[in-house]
């Protein structure tokens, strides 16, 4: 931590010498947004009609009507014949690749892995709507040989559950019992497939239009956990909040990076120019506050998507957010911070006094004062961001509880 802080301090001093406060603010934003430059590639493989396109859209947080979404409809082509990429709307470094199935004229089995350039993908999702075939087991073996991870995904669960109830009207089984039966059958069929090596039994039952049900929340968590370590944070921060499990996971991740923002605050506190530390701290707090807001799905676009998916009135969800913060966080400025901090029960005047004290100490005690000022700035920024994060997390949970309660009631 100490060496990191020293490095940031040097970088801050250099940025200030070259471009003044604007240079420091730009460096702050670059440091906090480094995760956006980590390339992530996920391959999606399955037969036509398996639900590949709707699965991709579910991960992208899009509907088929949105720009950049994968085409979904009841008049699909006979099969994917080209490799198609779909980039995440919030981070174009995350790419889902819709791959042709194995054994087509253009992608024969004996050269399939070379044709799709298998080594460039971080992870594979093997998708079906009914049952997995022998070719899926073969593909899993080929992926394993390349030290890549994969999951088996069975889609259309809501349809399967509804069809089972229509087919057996006199058998009163709960949805959990039906899902357990489908899971047991799917896993048994996979075990019975002839394979050249053991299959990793990671099977997820999902419905792409119900991202808060079945195994979809668990699938997201497991996918993030199986990504290469350096890309794990980037994937988590890129995927949108579509369920409470993702909200909680994002809260953990965001909390783990608070120290980075605090170190940046400490680094700039040693610049001996009055007002510099306060302005930089406000930049950091504004950046992270808006980032938390978007990550937890509290922005207007995310709330509208949640309302559309659950059938809940958007205004009801938005009122929860506005009552909690008192201002529109997406357009929050240094001036409106007074209102925002007040809603959180934080005194901005105390924050300003602390920043003034940092600068006074740094100017009056050039040697010891720098270390003391940096320490004061670090502690204050860390505490403030923790308070903001806690409030954002609680409001996000309240929003999802409200949406899901009304959705289930309907």
C-alpha positions as CSV (number, residue, x, y, z in Angstrom):
1,X,0.0,0.0,0.0
2,X,2.8,2.4,0.9
3,X,4.7,1.9,-2.4
4,X,1.4,2.4,-4.3
5,X,0.7,5.6,-2.4
6,X,4.3,6.8,-3.2
7,X,3.8,6.0,-6.9
8,X,0.5,7.8,-7.0
9,X,2.0,10.8,-5.3
10,X,4.8,11.1,-7.8
11,X,2.3,10.7,-10.7
12,X,0.1,13.4,-9.2
13,X,3.0,15.8,-8.8
14,X,4.1,15.2,-12.4
15,X,0.5,15.6,-13.7
16,X,0.2,18.9,-11.8
17,X,3.6,20.2,-13.1
18,X,2.5,19.4,-16.7
19,X,-1.2,20.3,-16.7
20,X,-2.1,21.8,-13.4
21,X,-5.3,20.8,-11.6
22,X,-6.9,19.6,-14.8
23,X,-4.0,17.2,-15.3
24,X,-4.5,15.8,-11.8
25,X,-8.3,15.4,-12.3
26,X,-7.6,13.6,-15.6
27,X,-5.2,11.2,-13.9
28,X,-7.7,10.5,-11.2
29,X,-10.4,9.5,-13.7
30,X,-7.9,7.4,-15.6
31,X,-6.8,5.5,-12.5
32,X,-10.4,4.8,-11.4
33,X,-11.4,3.7,-14.9
34,X,-8.5,1.4,-15.6
35,X,-10.7,-1.7,-15.5
36,X,-12.5,-0.6,-18.7
37,X,-9.4,-1.4,-20.8
38,X,-9.3,-5.1,-20.0
39,X,-10.4,-7.2,-23.0
40,X,-12.9,-10.0,-22.2
41,X,-14.2,-12.6,-24.8
42,X,-17.0,-15.1,-24.1
43,X,-17.9,-17.7,-26.8
44,X,-21.5,-18.9,-27.0
45,X,-22.1,-22.2,-28.9
46,X,-25.3,-24.0,-29.6
47,X,-27.8,-25.1,-32.3
48,X,-30.3,-22.7,-33.9
49,X,-33.3,-22.1,-31.6
50,X,-31.3,-23.1,-28.5
51,X,-31.5,-19.6,-27.1
52,X,-28.1,-18.2,-27.9
53,X,-29.2,-14.8,-29.0
54,X,-31.5,-14.2,-26.0
55,X,-28.8,-15.5,-23.7
56,X,-26.4,-13.0,-25.1
57,X,-28.9,-10.2,-24.7
58,X,-29.6,-11.2,-21.1
59,X,-25.9,-10.8,-20.3
60,X,-25.7,-7.5,-22.2
61,X,-28.8,-6.2,-20.3
62,X,-30.6,-5.6,-23.6
63,X,-33.9,-6.6,-25.3
64,X,-34.0,-7.7,-28.9
65,X,-35.4,-4.2,-29.8
66,X,-32.3,-2.4,-28.5
67,X,-29.4,-1.2,-30.7
68,X,-26.5,-3.7,-30.6
69,X,-28.7,-6.6,-29.5
70,X,-28.7,-10.1,-31.0
71,X,-31.6,-10.7,-33.3
72,X,-34.3,-12.9,-31.6
73,X,-37.6,-14.1,-33.2
74,X,-39.8,-16.9,-34.3
75,X,-38.4,-16.9,-37.8
76,X,-34.7,-17.7,-37.1
77,X,-32.3,-18.8,-39.8
78,X,-31.5,-22.5,-40.1
79,X,-28.3,-21.9,-38.2
80,X,-25.4,-19.5,-37.5
81,X,-23.0,-19.6,-40.4
82,X,-20.6,-16.8,-39.4
83,X,-19.0,-15.7,-36.2
84,X,-20.8,-12.7,-34.9
85,X,-19.6,-10.4,-32.1
86,X,-21.8,-8.4,-29.7
87,X,-20.2,-5.8,-27.5
88,X,-21.5,-4.7,-24.2
89,X,-23.2,-1.2,-24.4
90,X,-21.3,0.0,-21.3
91,X,-17.9,-1.4,-22.1
92,X,-16.9,-2.5,-25.6
93,X,-14.1,-4.5,-24.2
94,X,-16.6,-7.2,-23.1
95,X,-17.6,-9.2,-26.2
96,X,-19.9,-12.1,-26.6
97,X,-19.2,-14.2,-29.7
98,X,-22.1,-16.1,-31.4
99,X,-20.3,-19.1,-32.9
100,X,-21.6,-21.5,-35.6
101,X,-22.3,-25.1,-34.4
102,X,-19.9,-27.9,-34.9
103,X,-20.1,-30.0,-38.1
104,X,-21.5,-27.5,-40.7
105,X,-19.9,-27.4,-44.1
106,X,-18.0,-24.2,-43.2
107,X,-17.1,-25.4,-39.7
108,X,-16.3,-29.2,-39.9
109,X,-15.5,-31.0,-36.7
110,X,-11.9,-31.8,-37.6
111,X,-10.9,-28.2,-38.0
112,X,-13.6,-26.5,-35.8
113,X,-11.4,-25.3,-33.0
114,X,-8.9,-23.7,-35.4
115,X,-11.7,-22.2,-37.5
116,X,-13.2,-20.4,-34.5
117,X,-9.8,-19.4,-33.2
118,X,-10.6,-21.1,-29.8
119,X,-7.6,-19.8,-27.9
120,X,-8.8,-16.1,-28.1
121,X,-11.8,-16.8,-25.8
122,X,-11.7,-16.5,-22.1
123,X,-14.7,-18.8,-21.5
124,X,-17.3,-20.9,-23.3
125,X,-21.1,-21.2,-22.8
126,X,-22.5,-24.4,-24.3
127,X,-26.2,-23.7,-24.8
128,X,-29.2,-25.9,-25.5
129,X,-33.0,-25.7,-25.1
130,X,-33.7,-29.3,-24.5
131,X,-30.9,-31.8,-24.1
132,X,-27.2,-31.9,-24.7
133,X,-25.8,-34.0,-27.5
134,X,-22.6,-36.0,-28.1
135,X,-21.1,-33.1,-29.9
136,X,-21.4,-31.0,-26.8
137,X,-19.3,-33.6,-24.8
138,X,-16.7,-33.5,-27.6
139,X,-16.6,-29.8,-27.6
140,X,-16.2,-29.7,-23.8
141,X,-13.2,-32.1,-24.1
142,X,-11.6,-29.8,-26.8
143,X,-12.1,-26.8,-24.6
144,X,-10.6,-28.6,-21.6
145,X,-7.5,-29.5,-23.7
146,X,-6.9,-25.7,-24.2
147,X,-7.2,-25.0,-20.5
148,X,-10.3,-23.0,-21.0
149,X,-13.4,-23.0,-18.8
150,X,-17.0,-23.8,-19.9
151,X,-20.6,-24.1,-18.6
152,X,-23.5,-26.1,-19.9
153,X,-26.6,-23.9,-20.1
154,X,-30.2,-25.1,-20.7
155,X,-32.6,-22.3,-21.6
156,X,-36.4,-21.7,-21.8
157,X,-37.0,-22.9,-18.3
158,X,-40.2,-20.9,-17.9
159,X,-41.7,-22.6,-21.0
160,X,-40.6,-26.0,-19.8
161,X,-42.2,-25.5,-16.4
162,X,-45.4,-24.2,-18.0
163,X,-45.6,-27.1,-20.5
164,X,-45.0,-29.7,-17.7
165,X,-47.9,-28.3,-15.7
166,X,-50.2,-28.3,-18.8
167,X,-49.1,-31.9,-19.6
168,X,-49.7,-33.1,-16.0
169,X,-52.7,-31.1,-14.7
170,X,-53.5,-33.6,-11.9
171,X,-49.9,-33.7,-10.5
172,X,-49.6,-30.7,-8.1
173,X,-45.8,-30.2,-8.1
174,X,-44.2,-27.0,-7.0
175,X,-42.0,-25.0,-9.4
176,X,-38.9,-26.0,-7.3
177,X,-39.8,-29.7,-7.7
178,X,-40.2,-29.3,-11.4
179,X,-36.9,-27.6,-11.7
180,X,-35.2,-30.3,-9.6
181,X,-36.6,-32.9,-11.9
182,X,-35.4,-31.2,-15.0
183,X,-32.0,-30.7,-13.5
184,X,-31.6,-34.3,-12.6
185,X,-32.7,-35.4,-16.0
186,X,-30.4,-33.0,-17.8
187,X,-27.4,-34.0,-15.7
188,X,-28.1,-37.7,-16.2
189,X,-28.3,-37.3,-19.9
190,X,-24.9,-35.5,-19.8
191,X,-23.3,-38.3,-17.8
192,X,-24.6,-40.9,-20.2
193,X,-23.0,-39.2,-23.2
194,X,-19.9,-41.1,-24.6
195,X,-16.9,-38.9,-23.9
196,X,-13.1,-39.2,-24.3
197,X,-12.6,-37.6,-20.9
198,X,-14.8,-36.8,-17.9
199,X,-17.2,-33.9,-18.2
200,X,-17.2,-31.0,-15.7
201,X,-20.8,-31.1,-14.5
202,X,-21.5,-27.3,-14.4
203,X,-25.1,-27.1,-15.6
204,X,-27.3,-24.0,-15.3
205,X,-31.0,-23.9,-15.9
206,X,-32.1,-20.4,-16.9
207,X,-34.8,-18.4,-18.6
208,X,-33.3,-15.5,-20.5
209,X,-36.4,-13.3,-19.8
210,X,-36.3,-14.0,-16.1
211,X,-32.8,-13.0,-15.0
212,X,-33.8,-13.0,-11.3
213,X,-35.1,-16.6,-11.4
214,X,-33.8,-20.1,-11.7
215,X,-30.0,-20.4,-12.1
216,X,-29.3,-17.1,-13.9
217,X,-28.0,-15.2,-10.8
218,X,-25.8,-18.1,-9.9
219,X,-24.6,-18.4,-13.5
220,X,-23.5,-14.8,-13.4
221,X,-21.6,-15.2,-10.1
222,X,-19.9,-18.5,-11.2
223,X,-19.0,-16.9,-14.6
224,X,-17.3,-14.0,-12.9
225,X,-15.5,-16.3,-10.4
226,X,-14.2,-18.5,-13.3
227,X,-12.7,-15.6,-15.2
228,X,-8.9,-15.0,-15.1
229,X,-8.1,-13.1,-12.0
230,X,-7.1,-9.8,-13.6
231,X,-10.4,-9.8,-15.6
232,X,-12.7,-10.8,-12.8
233,X,-13.3,-7.2,-11.5
234,X,-13.7,-5.9,-15.1
235,X,-16.4,-8.4,-15.9
236,X,-18.3,-7.8,-12.6
237,X,-18.2,-4.1,-13.1
238,X,-19.3,-4.4,-16.8
239,X,-22.3,-6.7,-16.3
240,X,-25.5,-4.9,-15.3
241,X,-27.4,-5.4,-12.1
242,X,-30.4,-7.6,-13.0
243,X,-30.9,-9.3,-9.6
244,X,-30.2,-8.9,-5.9
245,X,-27.3,-11.3,-6.0
246,X,-25.5,-9.1,-8.5
247,X,-26.2,-6.0,-6.4
248,X,-24.6,-7.7,-3.4
249,X,-21.6,-8.9,-5.4
250,X,-21.1,-5.4,-6.9
251,X,-21.2,-3.9,-3.4
252,X,-18.4,-6.2,-2.3
253,X,-16.3,-5.3,-5.4
254,X,-16.9,-1.5,-5.1
255,X,-16.0,-1.6,-1.4
256,X,-12.7,-3.4,-2.2
257,X,-11.7,-0.6,-4.6
258,X,-12.4,2.3,-2.2
259,X,-8.8,2.3,-1.1
260,X,-7.7,3.1,-4.6
261,X,-9.8,6.3,-4.6
262,X,-8.5,7.1,-1.1
263,X,-4.9,6.7,-2.2
264,X,-5.5,9.1,-5.1
265,X,-6.9,11.6,-2.7
266,X,-3.9,11.2,-0.4
267,X,-1.5,11.6,-3.4
268,X,-2.9,14.9,-4.5
269,X,-3.1,16.3,-0.9
270,X,0.7,16.8,-1.1
271,X,0.4,19.3,-4.0
272,X,1.2,22.6,-2.2
273,X,-1.4,24.8,-3.9
274,X,-4.4,26.1,-1.9
275,X,-7.7,24.6,-2.9
276,X,-6.1,21.8,-4.9
277,X,-6.9,19.0,-2.4
278,X,-10.5,20.0,-1.9
279,X,-11.2,20.3,-5.7
280,X,-9.5,16.9,-6.3
281,X,-11.4,15.2,-3.5
282,X,-14.7,16.5,-4.9
283,X,-13.7,15.2,-8.3
284,X,-13.0,11.7,-6.8
285,X,-16.2,11.7,-4.8
286,X,-18.4,12.8,-7.7
287,X,-16.8,10.2,-10.0
288,X,-17.3,7.4,-7.6
289,X,-20.8,8.4,-6.5
290,X,-22.0,8.5,-10.1
291,X,-20.2,5.2,-10.7
292,X,-21.9,3.5,-7.7
293,X,-25.2,4.9,-8.9
294,X,-24.9,3.3,-12.3
295,X,-23.4,0.0,-11.0
296,X,-26.3,-0.6,-8.7
297,X,-28.8,0.1,-11.5
298,X,-30.3,3.2,-10.0
299,X,-30.0,5.4,-13.1
300,X,-33.1,6.2,-15.2
301,X,-32.3,3.7,-18.0
302,X,-31.8,0.8,-15.6
303,X,-34.9,1.6,-13.6
304,X,-37.0,1.7,-16.8
305,X,-35.6,-1.7,-17.9
306,X,-36.4,-3.1,-14.4
307,X,-39.9,-1.6,-14.6
308,X,-40.5,-3.0,-18.1
309,X,-39.3,-6.5,-17.1
310,X,-41.3,-6.7,-13.9
311,X,-44.4,-4.7,-14.9
312,X,-43.9,-2.2,-12.1
313,X,-44.6,1.5,-12.6
314,X,-41.2,3.3,-13.3
315,X,-42.3,6.3,-11.2
316,X,-42.7,4.0,-8.1
317,X,-39.2,2.8,-8.4
318,X,-37.8,6.2,-9.2
319,X,-39.5,7.7,-6.2
320,X,-37.6,5.3,-3.9
321,X,-34.3,6.7,-5.3
322,X,-35.3,10.3,-5.3
323,X,-36.6,10.1,-1.7
324,X,-33.3,8.6,-0.6
325,X,-30.9,11.1,-2.3
326,X,-32.9,14.3,-2.8
327,X,-31.2,15.0,-6.2
328,X,-30.7,13.3,-9.6
329,X,-27.4,11.6,-8.9
330,X,-26.6,11.2,-12.6
331,X,-26.3,15.0,-13.0
332,X,-24.8,15.6,-9.6
333,X,-22.4,18.5,-9.5
334,X,-20.1,20.0,-6.9
335,X,-22.8,22.5,-6.0
336,X,-25.6,20.0,-5.6
337,X,-23.3,17.9,-3.3
338,X,-24.6,19.9,-0.4
339,X,-28.1,18.5,-0.9
340,X,-26.8,15.0,-1.6
341,X,-24.6,14.9,1.5
342,X,-27.4,16.3,3.6
343,X,-29.7,13.5,2.5
344,X,-27.1,11.0,3.6
345,X,-26.7,12.9,7.0
346,X,-23.1,14.0,6.1
347,X,-21.9,17.6,6.8
348,X,-20.1,19.0,3.7
349,X,-18.9,21.9,5.8
350,X,-17.0,19.4,7.9
351,X,-15.5,17.9,4.8
352,X,-14.4,21.3,3.6
353,X,-12.8,22.1,6.9
354,X,-10.9,18.8,6.9
355,X,-9.5,19.6,3.4
356,X,-8.5,23.1,4.5
357,X,-6.7,21.5,7.5
358,X,-4.8,19.2,5.2
359,X,-3.5,22.0,3.1
360,X,-2.6,24.2,6.2
361,X,-0.6,21.3,7.7
362,X,1.1,20.6,4.4
363,X,2.2,24.2,3.9
364,X,3.2,24.9,7.5
365,X,5.1,21.6,8.0
366,X,6.6,20.8,4.6
367,X,8.2,17.4,5.6
368,X,6.0,15.9,8.4
369,X,3.0,17.9,7.2
370,X,2.9,16.1,3.8
371,X,2.6,12.7,5.4
372,X,0.0,14.0,7.9
373,X,-2.0,15.7,5.2
374,X,-2.0,12.6,3.0
375,X,-3.1,10.5,6.0
376,X,-6.0,12.9,6.8
377,X,-7.1,12.9,3.1
378,X,-7.0,9.1,2.9
379,X,-9.1,8.5,6.0
380,X,-11.7,11.2,5.1
381,X,-12.1,10.0,1.5
382,X,-12.3,6.4,2.6
383,X,-14.9,7.1,5.2
384,X,-17.1,9.3,2.9
385,X,-17.1,6.7,0.1
386,X,-18.0,4.0,2.5
387,X,-21.0,6.0,3.7
388,X,-22.1,6.7,0.1
389,X,-21.6,3.0,-0.9
390,X,-23.7,1.7,2.0
391,X,-26.5,4.1,1.2
392,X,-26.5,3.2,-2.5
393,X,-26.5,-0.5,-1.7
394,X,-29.4,-0.2,0.7
395,X,-31.5,1.8,-1.8
396,X,-30.7,-0.7,-4.6
397,X,-31.9,-3.6,-2.5
398,X,-35.1,-1.6,-1.6
399,X,-35.7,-1.0,-5.3
400,X,-35.4,-4.6,-6.2
401,X,-37.5,-5.8,-3.3
402,X,-40.3,-3.4,-4.4
403,X,-40.1,-4.5,-8.0
404,X,-40.0,-8.2,-7.3
405,X,-42.8,-8.0,-4.6
406,X,-45.2,-6.4,-7.1
407,X,-44.1,-8.7,-9.9
408,X,-44.7,-11.8,-7.8
409,X,-48.1,-10.4,-6.6
410,X,-49.1,-9.8,-10.2
